[in-house]
C-alpha cells in the first residue's frame, strides 16, 4: 500500500550501529574520594553521590521519580522503560544513599531532582565546575563512575 507518510521498507535497517566495547577508564578510590569531597549540596552533588553509591546510570538517577523510591523498603525500583536493558530493576539502598534521599524536599514534584517538568538537566555546567574544583590527573565522564562493563557510545 502506498500512502503519504508510509514507507515500503524499514529505513532504520540501513542505519549504522555503533560497536559495543568495554571502556578502559574507571575511577579509582582516590579519585572517587577527591570527587566526593568536592561535591556541593544540591541536585548535582546528590546525584553524583548516588551514582557512586548505587552504580546506576546517570539518566536513571537524574530522572528518578518519587514513585520509584521506597524509603521503608530501602530500595529504588526502576520500571523497564527506564532501564537500558528494558527490564525492571531493583536497587537496594545503603544508609548513606537513604540519608541523601530522605534529606530531599519533595515539594509535590514527581521528580527527585531538577526543576520544572523534568528531572535534572544541568550536567555540562555542573561537571565543568566540579572539574575546576577537583581536577583529576586524567579527564573523566560520569559514565566512569560505573563499575567497568560493556556499554555503547553514540
C-alpha positions as CSV (number, residue, x, y, z in Angstrom):
1,X,0.0,0.0,0.0
2,X,1.4,3.4,-0.9
3,X,0.1,6.3,1.0
4,X,1.6,9.6,2.1
5,X,3.7,9.1,5.2
6,X,4.2,5.4,4.8
7,X,7.4,3.6,3.6
8,X,7.6,0.3,1.8
9,X,10.7,-0.7,3.8
10,X,12.1,-0.1,7.3
11,X,14.6,2.8,6.7
12,X,16.2,2.2,10.1
13,X,17.6,-1.1,8.7
14,X,20.1,0.9,6.7
15,X,21.5,2.9,9.6
16,X,24.8,2.2,11.2
17,X,25.0,0.6,14.6
18,X,27.8,1.7,16.9
19,X,30.1,-1.1,18.1
20,X,29.9,-2.2,21.7
21,X,33.1,-2.0,23.7
22,X,34.4,-2.0,27.2
23,X,35.7,1.3,28.3
24,X,39.1,1.4,30.0
25,X,38.6,4.4,32.3
26,X,37.2,3.5,35.7
27,X,37.8,5.9,38.6
28,X,39.9,4.5,41.5
29,X,39.1,5.0,45.2
30,X,41.4,8.0,45.5
31,X,39.7,9.7,42.5
32,X,36.2,8.9,43.9
33,X,37.2,10.4,47.3
34,X,38.5,13.6,45.6
35,X,35.3,14.0,43.7
36,X,33.1,13.2,46.7
37,X,34.8,15.8,48.9
38,X,34.4,18.4,46.2
39,X,30.7,17.9,45.7
40,X,28.5,20.7,46.9
41,X,25.0,20.4,48.3
42,X,22.2,20.3,45.8
43,X,20.9,18.3,42.8
44,X,24.3,17.6,41.1
45,X,26.1,16.8,44.3
46,X,23.4,14.4,45.5
47,X,23.1,12.8,42.0
48,X,26.9,12.1,41.7
49,X,26.9,10.7,45.3
50,X,24.0,8.4,44.4
51,X,25.8,7.3,41.2
52,X,28.8,6.4,43.3
53,X,26.7,4.6,45.9
54,X,24.3,2.7,43.6
55,X,26.4,2.2,40.4
56,X,23.4,3.2,38.3
57,X,23.4,5.1,35.1
58,X,23.3,8.9,35.0
59,X,19.8,9.0,33.4
60,X,18.4,6.5,35.9
61,X,19.3,8.7,38.9
62,X,18.9,12.2,37.4
63,X,15.4,11.2,36.2
64,X,14.5,9.4,39.4
65,X,10.8,9.8,40.4
66,X,9.5,9.7,43.9
67,X,7.2,6.8,42.9
68,X,10.3,4.7,42.2
69,X,11.7,5.3,45.7
70,X,10.7,3.2,48.6
71,X,12.4,4.5,51.7
72,X,10.8,1.9,54.0
73,X,11.9,-1.0,51.8
74,X,15.3,0.8,51.3
75,X,15.2,0.4,47.6
76,X,14.7,2.1,44.2
77,X,12.5,0.2,41.7
78,X,13.0,1.3,38.1
79,X,10.4,0.2,35.6
80,X,11.5,-1.5,32.3
81,X,11.0,1.7,30.2
82,X,13.7,3.5,32.3
83,X,16.4,0.9,32.1
84,X,18.9,0.3,29.3
85,X,18.2,-3.4,29.1
86,X,14.4,-2.9,29.1
87,X,13.9,-4.9,32.3
88,X,12.6,-3.7,35.7
89,X,15.5,-3.1,38.1
90,X,15.5,-3.0,41.9
91,X,18.4,-1.2,43.6
92,X,19.0,-1.7,47.3
93,X,19.9,1.5,49.1
94,X,22.7,1.8,51.6
95,X,22.3,4.0,54.7
96,X,24.3,6.9,53.0
97,X,22.0,6.7,49.9
98,X,18.9,6.7,52.1
99,X,20.2,9.7,54.0
100,X,20.6,11.6,50.7
101,X,17.1,10.7,49.6
102,X,15.5,11.4,52.9
103,X,17.0,14.9,53.0
104,X,15.5,15.8,49.6
105,X,12.4,18.1,49.6
106,X,9.5,16.5,47.8
107,X,7.6,19.8,47.2
108,X,4.9,17.9,45.3
109,X,7.2,17.2,42.3
110,X,7.2,13.9,40.5
111,X,11.0,14.0,40.1
112,X,13.5,13.8,42.9
113,X,16.0,16.1,41.1
114,X,15.7,19.1,38.8
115,X,13.2,21.9,38.4
116,X,10.2,22.4,36.1
117,X,8.7,19.5,34.3
118,X,11.6,17.0,34.1
119,X,14.4,15.7,36.1
120,X,17.9,17.2,36.4
121,X,19.4,18.6,33.2
122,X,22.3,20.8,34.2
123,X,25.1,18.3,33.5
124,X,27.6,20.4,31.4
125,X,27.8,23.4,33.7
126,X,27.9,21.3,36.9
127,X,30.5,18.9,35.6
128,X,32.7,21.8,34.4
129,X,32.5,23.4,37.9
130,X,33.4,20.1,39.5
131,X,36.4,19.5,37.2
132,X,37.7,23.0,38.2
133,X,37.2,22.3,41.9
134,X,38.5,18.8,41.9
135,X,40.8,18.3,38.9
136,X,41.9,14.7,38.3
137,X,45.1,13.7,36.5
138,X,43.1,12.2,33.7
139,X,39.8,13.5,32.2
140,X,36.7,11.6,33.2
141,X,33.0,11.4,32.4
142,X,30.1,10.5,34.6
143,X,30.0,7.0,33.0
144,X,33.4,6.4,34.5
145,X,31.7,6.3,38.0
146,X,30.1,2.9,37.0
147,X,32.0,-0.3,37.5
148,X,33.6,-1.5,34.3
149,X,31.2,-3.1,31.9
150,X,30.3,-3.2,28.3
151,X,28.4,-0.2,27.0
152,X,27.7,1.7,23.8
153,X,28.9,5.2,22.8
154,X,26.7,7.0,20.4
